[in-house]
Amino acid sequence: VQLVESGGGLVQAGGSLRLSCAASGCTFSITAMGWHRQAAGKQREYVAHIISGSEITNYADSVKGRFTISRDSASNTMYLQMNSLKPEDTAVYYCSAQRPTPPYDYWGQGTQVTVSS
C-alpha cells in the first residue's frame, strides 16, 4: 500500500485547509486510516482516524469540533478538513493506514501545515 498526502500549505489563524491522502496498491487489506502530526521538536501525535466500512471516526480532543475526517472508498482517498486553524496546529501531517492481518501500519511521506498568527 502506498500513501501520498497533499494539500498542506501556509494559512493564517482561523483559516481552513483540506488535506488529501491517496491510497494505492493492496487497499483491500486496509481496515482503518488516520492522520497523525508531528510538530518540530515534538513527538508524533494522533489526530483522527476512520474505520473502513462502518465509517466510524474518532478525534483527538485538541482537534474535535474543528477537524473532520472522511473517506471516498471509490477513489481510495481520505481527507482531513481542517477549520478554525490555530498556530499550534502547525506540524507535518502524516497519513496512515492499518492492515490487521498480519498487522502492519503504512505511512505517507507527510505534508507541511503552517498556521501563522
Stockholm file with secondary structure:
# STOCKHOLM 1.0

chainA/1-117         VQLVESGGGLVQAGGSLRLSCAASGCTFSITAMGWHRQAAGKQREYVAHIISGSEITNYADSVKGRFTISRDSASNTMYLQMNSLKPEDTAVYYCSAQRPTPPYDYWGQGTQVTVSS
#=GR chainA/1-117 SS CEEEEECCEEEETTCCEEEEEEEESSGGGCCEEEEEEECTTSCCEEEEEEETTTCCEEECTTTTTTEEEEEETTTTEEEEEECSCCGGGCEEEEEEEEEETTEEEEECCCEEEEEEC
#=GC SS_cons         CEEEEECCEEEETTCCEEEEEEEESSGGGCCEEEEEEECTTSCCEEEEEEETTTCCEEECTTTTTTEEEEEETTTTEEEEEECSCCGGGCEEEEEEEEEETTEEEEECCCEEEEEEC
//
